[in-house]
Amino acid sequence: MANFETHFKGSVVTSAALGSVILATSSATPTDTLLLFVIGSLAGLLPDLDADKSRSLNCLFTVFALCIGICLPVIWSLNSLTEIWLSAISVYLVLMYALRPIFERFTIHRGASHSLLNVVMITLLAVNLAILSGKSSHFALLCGVAVIVGMLTHLILDECYSVDINNNEIKASFGSALKPMAINSPMACLLQLGVIGLSIYMLIPHQAALLGAVKGWHYELARLPLLPNADIIQRWL
């Protein structure tokens, strides 16, 4: 299993790569691209919210509380200093003293949070939250992509660390991260399926806009400049 530092570095690198593609295709403004980079980097930590060690869990929740508290004024366009402080404090208190005890009591490491079903659930939640916060369907889908990239980076790294190359053996933890669903936790799977169904239902009114955004990506990626044009190369030479 990869440690906290490895997971964070991995999600930062892949989120930065995604951000470079977004900037190159002009799919989002520099400010929105920076926000997507933060979302993807944090998404790379999400699967470890079921960490067994209280120290790791405390670190994860502290990071999320601080980052969400900082991002709220940007997402919701809070203007007054009082609103900014109250929102940040409220987020910190809710995450640390309401949600964290729930995760400590009812989750097991490498359980339902380490599954592709959880990736789908968090992705759909991210898309819905972006739309509810007033963002465009195009940006909401980019949020979903950022979450997918970050979370899959985490799961793939866990599987890679389950293979001992030096001793040519596979650890017992292999296959426990990148699994379709946690069949040993049926209640958690049912909850995830319920959230997925509700999230899809909430996206039905935005179906046309979302499909239009996806079609637009095809043209943007087709025009993606992989190399600098000849004039720029001649200037360098």
N, C-alpha and C positions, 0 to 999 in steps of 0.2 A: 504494500500500500504506500503510495506517495505521501509525503508529509505536507503540512500546510504551506510551507514556502514554495515547494515544487508546484503544487496545484495553483497557487496564486501567480507564480511566474509563467506557468503554461497558459493560463487563461489570459494574462496580460499580452503575451506574444500573439496568440491567435486572434484576440480582439483587436490588437493593433493592425494585424494583417487585414482583418475585415474592414477596419476603418480606412485603410489605404485604398481598398477597392471602392468603398463608398465615396471617398473624396475624388478618386480618379474618374468616377462615372458621374460626379456631381449629383448623386442621389440624395444628399442632405447637406445642409449648411455646415460650416466648420464647428459651430456651437453644438448642433444636434449630433454631429459625428463624435464629438468629445463625450457627449452624454451617452451615446451608444457604446463607446469604448468603456466607460465606467460600468454600464449595465452588463456588458459581456464579461468584464473582469470579475465583477461580483457574482455573476451567475456561475462562474467556475468554482465558487466556494459553496454553493447551495447544497450539493449532495451531502456534504459533511455536517449539515445541521443535525444529523442523528449521531454525531460523534459520541463515543462512550466517555471520553475524558472530559471532565467539567472544564478544565483549563482551555482545551481546544474550543469547546462550545462557547465559553465566555468570550474568547477572542473573536470568534466568528460573529456572534451577536453584537459585540461592541463595534466591529467594523461595519456591519450592516446598519446599525442604529445611527452611527455617525454619517455614513454616506447617504442614507435615505433622508436624514435630517437636513443635510446640506442640499440635496437635490430637490426637496419639496418646494422651496421658494422659487426655483427655476421652472418646475413643472406647473405649479399652480399660480405663478406670477404674484406671489405675496409681496406687498409693498411696504407695510409698516414694520418697524423693528420689533414691536411687540408680537405681531403675527409670526414673524420668523422665529423668534425665541420660543414662543409657546408651541409652535409646530415641532421644532427640533426636540424640545424637552418632552413633549407628549410621545413622539415616536420612540425616543430612548426608553421612557418608562414602560410603554406598552411592550416593546420587544424584550427588554431585560427582565421585567417583573410579571408579565402576563404570558407571553408566548414561550419564553425560554423554559420555565418550569414544566410546561406541557411537553416540550420536546424531550426534556430530560427524563420524564416519567414514562412516556408512551412510545418512545422510539428505540430501535436497536440499530447499531452500526451495520452498514452494508445491507440494510433492509429495503423498505419501499422507496426511500429517497435515491437509492442507487439502482435505478431502472429506467428504461426507455419510456415507460408509461408516465413516470414522474417528469421526464423531460417534456413530453407532450403537454402535460397539465400546466407546468410552469410557463411554457411558451404561450399557451392560449390565455393564461391569466395575464401575462405581460402585454399581449396584444389588446386585451380588453381594458386593462388599466390605462394604457396609452390613449385609447379612444375616449374613455371616460374622462380623462384629464384634458380633453380638447385637442389632442394631437390629430394629425391627418392619418388616414388609413395607410398611406405610404410609409409614414414614420412608424406607425404601430407595427407594421409587418417587419420593418427593419429591427425593431425592438425584439420581435420574436426570433429573428435570425441571430441576433446578438446573444440571446439567451441560449439558443440551440448550440451555437459555437462554443460558448463558455462551459456549458454543462457537459457536452460531449467530450470536450478536452479533459475535464476532470475524470470522467468515467474511463476514457481510453488510457489515461495515465495510470489509473488504478490497475487496469488489466495488464499494462506493460510491466508494472512493478510486481505483478504476481508471477512473472517468469524470471527464474534465476538463471541467467545466461552462463555465469561462471561454473555453476554446478550442473548445468544442463538438466534442470528439473523445473517442474511447474508446482507452485505453492498451492495449498489447499484453498486459498482465497480466490483462485482463478475462476472467472465466470460469475462471481458474485456481484460485480459492479455493472458490467454492460449486459444486463439481462432484460428481457422484454417486460417482465413484471415480477413482483415478489410474491410468488405463489404460497410462500409460508406465512404471509401476512394478508389473509383474504379480506379482512375488514379495511385495511389500508388501501388495498386494490379497489375495493368497492367505492371507497371515498374518492379515490383519484378518478375513477370512471364517472362518478357522479359530478365532480367538478368539471371534468372534460365535457360531459354532456351539457351542463349548464352554460359553460363558456361558449360552446359552439352555438347554442340557442341564442345567446346574447349577440353573437356576431352575424346572425342571419340578416338583420336590417342593413348591415354594411357589406353584404356579399358582393354586390356589383362593384363597389369602390375597391374592395380588396382584390377581386379578380383583375380589375383594371390596373392596379398597382403591380401585380405579378406580371401581367403582359408587358407593362412598361419596362420591367427589369430586363426582359429579353432584348429589347432594342438598346438599352443602356450598356449591357454587357457586350453586345455585339460591336459597339463602338468604343469599347475600352481600349485606350492606347497602352500597349504593352511596352513599346520602345519610343524614345524621343524621336521627333521628326528629323529629317536630313539636315535642315538648316541649323538646328541646335547642335547636332553632332559636328558639323563643319565649324561652328564657333568654338567648340571645345578643342578641335584639332588645330 
